[in-house]
Amino acid sequence: MLELRSRLTAKIGGSAAEVHEPVELAELIALVDRLRSRGRAFRVLAGGSNIVAGDAPLEEAIVSLRALRRFEKRSDTLWRADCGVPLGEMVARSVRSGLAGLECCHGVPGSLGAAVRINAGGKWGTIGGVLREVTLLTRDGRVVRRSVEPGDCAYRKTAWWDDLVLDATLEFAQSDPAATQARVAAVHEHKRTTQPLRYPSAGCIFRNPSPTQPAGLLIDRAGLKGTRIGGAEVSTLHANYIVNVGGATGSDFLALMALVRERVQEVHGVRLEHEVEVWN
Ligand SMILES: Cc1cc2nc3c(=O)[nH]c(=O)nc-3n(C[C@H](O)[C@H](O)[C@H](O)COP(=O)(O)OP(=O)(O)OC[C@H]3O[C@@H](n4cnc5c(N)ncnc54)[C@H](O)[C@@H]3O)c2cc1C
């Protein structure tokens, strides 16, 4: 039995009765095959930093990816890693090695695989900028290794959105270590001053409707900063974050998300789409 709150960064959610945690990719592939052939529904959990879960026990099985941690240097600048490797480890290791390209992902919690699925990053760039190859377990059960083409990675979306990312190969550029460190420091400072990192959260709740209409600005202009339901609060620092200010439940989060959506629709006529995954 797994209490989801122990694995989700927002510290919310109910329990899951069936949990699998493969330690090798081959074991993961066989497990998914077995679950699918039995018609058993499952959900994939990695770092849990982009998931909002309700409080009811989860009916689906959980496939946890955190034990899949193989890492390999194919050359000084070309690195391959399993989906469960923490993204932060890849950032720190590349920066320490004087390699540039992944500084944009400094401070993004979670795993490499989920970052590759959603094309994680921010205003400094995204992981798609260094992504060269992915191995996927497709919805129809095939293992496909493919190179990354222009257009595969877009804003919080990729061509392999519905597949399971098994591993990824990243290519870095040799760089002046001091310059790379300075870029990381700039990203760090930006995050420290603009994101509510003191409280548990699931990161940005909604996708930006367009580059000129950030969801946070729309929520702020709808007067919602500081709005609370139970222990969930629309952050006063960054309105696209809902933070757990103490004892929040999944229902608190979900109710506040629905309220924000409704008000933004009323005030701006814009329907916000979730960036987080909702497990309910
Ligand atoms: C404080 C904070 C700051 C954040 N800042 C940023 C930011 O700056 N930029 C940004 O892009 N994101 C940010 N996020 C969001 C989040 O960290 C990213 O979306 C991250 O990539 C999620 O990784 P995870 O391993 O935690 O995924 P999880 O939360 O475990 O899973 C997220 C989704 O991906 C699926 N998934 C997980 N692994 C795989 C896989 N290998 N293959 C296919 N599907 C998979 C899951 O089923 C789920 O649907 C932030 C979150 C927090 C809490």
The ligand as a MOL file (V3000), in Angstrom:
LIG
                    3D

  0  0  0     0  0            999 V3000
M  V30 BEGIN CTAB
M  V30 COUNTS 53 58 0 0 0
M  V30 BEGIN ATOM
M  V30 1 C 8.4480 23.5610 -7.4190 0
M  V30 2 C 8.2660 23.0730 -8.8390 0
M  V30 3 C 8.8520 23.7700 -9.8760 0
M  V30 4 C 8.6810 23.3300 -11.2030 0
M  V30 5 N 9.2870 24.0450 -12.1940 0
M  V30 6 C 9.1510 23.6140 -13.4660 0
M  V30 7 C 9.7870 24.3280 -14.5300 0
M  V30 8 O 10.4820 25.3250 -14.3210 0
M  V30 9 N 9.6390 23.8640 -15.7930 0
M  V30 10 C 8.8840 22.7400 -16.0670 0
M  V30 11 O 8.7920 22.3530 -17.2410 0
M  V30 12 N 8.2650 22.0580 -15.0840 0
M  V30 13 C 8.3740 22.4630 -13.8070 0
M  V30 14 N 7.7460 21.7760 -12.8080 0
M  V30 15 C 6.8740 20.6270 -13.1430 0
M  V30 16 C 7.5430 19.2380 -13.0640 0
M  V30 17 O 8.7110 19.2920 -12.2730 0
M  V30 18 C 7.8970 18.7000 -14.4450 0
M  V30 19 O 6.7300 18.5420 -15.2270 0
M  V30 20 C 8.6330 17.3720 -14.3710 0
M  V30 21 O 9.1090 17.0460 -15.6540 0
M  V30 22 C 7.7750 16.2170 -13.8500 0
M  V30 23 O 8.6380 15.1180 -13.5950 0
M  V30 24 P 8.2400 13.9420 -12.6110 0
M  V30 25 O 9.2650 12.8850 -12.7470 0
M  V30 26 O 8.0110 14.4830 -11.2510 0
M  V30 27 O 6.8750 13.4410 -13.2810 0
M  V30 28 P 5.5830 12.8850 -12.5180 0
M  V30 29 O 4.9610 14.0160 -11.7750 0
M  V30 30 O 5.8750 11.6560 -11.7970 0
M  V30 31 O 4.6860 12.5330 -13.7850 0
M  V30 32 C 4.1240 13.5680 -14.5800 0
M  V30 33 C 3.4080 12.9240 -15.7760 0
M  V30 34 O 4.3670 12.3270 -16.6310 0
M  V30 35 C 4.0980 10.9240 -16.7570 0
M  V30 36 N 5.4070 10.2660 -16.8130 0
M  V30 37 C 6.3480 10.1920 -15.8300 0
M  V30 38 N 7.4440 9.5760 -16.2920 0
M  V30 39 C 7.1810 9.2460 -17.5800 0
M  V30 40 C 7.9350 8.5830 -18.5980 0
M  V30 41 N 9.1650 8.1310 -18.3930 0
M  V30 42 N 7.3600 8.4130 -19.8220 0
M  V30 43 C 6.0970 8.8670 -20.0620 0
M  V30 44 N 5.3460 9.4920 -19.1480 0
M  V30 45 C 5.8880 9.6970 -17.9190 0
M  V30 46 C 3.2650 10.5440 -15.5440 0
M  V30 47 O 2.4540 9.4250 -15.8220 0
M  V30 48 C 2.4380 11.8000 -15.3550 0
M  V30 49 O 1.3740 11.7830 -16.2660 0
M  V30 50 C 7.8980 22.1860 -11.4720 0
M  V30 51 C 7.3100 21.4740 -10.4020 0
M  V30 52 C 7.4890 21.9160 -9.0980 0
M  V30 53 C 6.8640 21.1390 -7.9750 0
M  V30 END ATOM
M  V30 BEGIN BOND
M  V30 1 1 1 2
M  V30 2 1 2 3
M  V30 3 2 2 52
M  V30 4 2 3 4
M  V30 5 1 4 5
M  V30 6 1 4 50
M  V30 7 2 5 6
M  V30 8 1 6 7
M  V30 9 1 6 13
M  V30 10 2 7 8
M  V30 11 1 7 9
M  V30 12 1 9 10
M  V30 13 2 10 11
M  V30 14 1 10 12
M  V30 15 2 12 13
M  V30 16 1 13 14
M  V30 17 1 14 15
M  V30 18 1 14 50
M  V30 19 1 15 16
M  V30 20 1 16 17
M  V30 21 1 16 18
M  V30 22 1 18 19
M  V30 23 1 18 20
M  V30 24 1 20 21
M  V30 25 1 20 22
M  V30 26 1 22 23
M  V30 27 1 23 24
M  V30 28 2 24 25
M  V30 29 1 24 26
M  V30 30 1 24 27
M  V30 31 1 27 28
M  V30 32 2 28 29
M  V30 33 1 28 30
M  V30 34 1 28 31
M  V30 35 1 31 32
M  V30 36 1 32 33
M  V30 37 1 33 34
M  V30 38 1 33 48
M  V30 39 1 34 35
M  V30 40 1 35 36
M  V30 41 1 35 46
M  V30 42 1 36 37
M  V30 43 1 36 45
M  V30 44 2 37 38
M  V30 45 1 38 39
M  V30 46 1 39 40
M  V30 47 2 39 45
M  V30 48 1 40 41
M  V30 49 2 40 42
M  V30 50 1 42 43
M  V30 51 2 43 44
M  V30 52 1 44 45
M  V30 53 1 46 47
M  V30 54 1 46 48
M  V30 55 1 48 49
M  V30 56 2 50 51
M  V30 57 1 51 52
M  V30 58 1 52 53
M  V30 END BOND
M  V30 END CTAB
M  END
